[in-house]
Amino acid sequence: MSGFLHTVTSGNPRILRRPLLLSIVQALLQGQPYFVILLVILELLNPLRVPGTQISFTRLWFLVGWIAVSLVLLFFFGARKYSMLSGAAYTASSEGRLSLGDHLRTLSMGFFKGRDPGDITALMLQDYTNVEMLLSHILLDAISALALPVVFLMVLIPYDWRMALVTLAPVPLAVIAAVVARWVVSKVGRRQISAKNDASSRMLEYLDGMKSIKSYNLHGKKFSRLRDSFERLRRISIRLEAMAGPSVLTGIWILQAGIAALMLVGIGLVLNGTLSIPLFLFFLVIGTRMYDPLVRVLTNFAELSYFSISVGRIKEIFATKPLPEPKESVKIGGSDIEFENVSFRYHDVDVLKNVSFSLPESSMTALVGPSGSGKTTITRLIARFWDVENGTIKVGGVPIQQLRTDDLLAKVSIVFQDVYLFNDTVMANIKVGNPDATDEEVMAAARKARCHEFVDALPKGYDTVIGEGGATLSGGEKQRLSIARAILKDAPIVLLDEATASLDPENELFIQEAIAELVTGRTLIVIAHRLSTVTKADQIIVLNEGHVVEKGTHEELIKEPNGIYARMWGEQARAHSWKLTSGARDGS
């Protein structure tokens, strides 16, 4: 239970102490009118119980005042509990989402590669929404309702142990029904959450792929995947309700039947003369009050169990260990990079096999080779997105495992081929490279990245919001903003997944100029798709099936007639000479 509360409260279960106390006080105050009604009835029955006794109107007015005070206190404590509990629930949820985001940032990229993006999105949104509901509407009411039988047991036993046992007898039976409902929800609920996440993923896929769906006329085929996912969600949701409902209804029926049992036993004891009528009425009123909150708990018990699944999913993510790192980094001596017998596996597939090479400081190294040869993996390992299986990667002579992640990434700028921009202003997107930069420094970086002119022409200049993923910009413009980020970061190591591979000549010229500004005096590792862009590299490393098969300058490698680089160079040269013609049959 402590681990459960630790998760739902984002590590601070003490925030529930006062709301829980107020919830119990509120539950007791809600029973006051029933108790006062009992006292009123007893007062009115006094002349019948003890002939000659007069009804005390003073006592009746006192009881009226008692109810009035109880209602005022109920309002005060209820409002206070609602305010404190809502604040605690939404604060815990907000802090939990931020903590989860920070934790996700520390995990290896293998974690994200192995999970559906819709599932991670659901963790941040739907699962924490369930936690909010659990804290603000269900959990404390359930705890206070379960505490009431204990309180009533202590109150009732001194009056008549027989009636006390009859009053409490339905409770364990109802708990058994609740446990059965919880077991059902735990089994089917996980499948329902999985189906819900799958439906979210298919919706995102459908929306993100709308351009391809329309251009290739895939409306029916792709929509059928979306329709099937929602149909599966519908079936599992109905099954969840159908399977959990009977157990919950059985528990509620048992509690309601408890009132009938209490009446039957009480009437029998009254007729035998072993129970007084006032005491019988006392047990009837108290029993009714005790069952009401338990009925409400059982009504919400399926939701409580379902939301607990979300808590378990969140705990599972927080239990995922981040990449280990030292408390303090070893001092780096420079920006040279060295791979020593590095091997790396991903999903039981050997991606790199005993790879060794050195990248001198302030040099340019190109990684070339067929698709899947391990080029991108090398750049991701330098940034320590994963840890290697065997071997060592050193930066400035220091193994990267001896560097804190923040310290390592402070030395590295990465320009991806697929740029992602946030739904924010141009200024904020460039400041990703250095959040503490001044506006003047941002504009200077934008000029070096050859994007100041098009940014200045936007409706609000640097304050223009560019949409999710930079939707309002062209591919070349997004690339230049990405390079501006890297220039602003001013890191000594630049990892460049060649950004000009799919751009028009004008944008390619701009980006090559921007890259020239970025890489001056830095250690540059570039993944080369067009070999013509890396002929001036200090060294070219050729990879094939996870091995380094060739290494040297452009002039050295093209002299190897049977080499992979020479073959790729010749193939690209022939491809550039191809021309599209009308294909007239007469040869004209």
Order of alpha helices (4+ residues) and beta strands (2+ residues): alpha-alpha-alpha-alpha-alpha-alpha-alpha-alpha-alpha-alpha-alpha-alpha-alpha-beta-beta-beta-alpha-beta-beta-alpha-beta-alpha-alpha-alpha-alpha-beta-alpha-beta-beta-beta-alpha-alpha
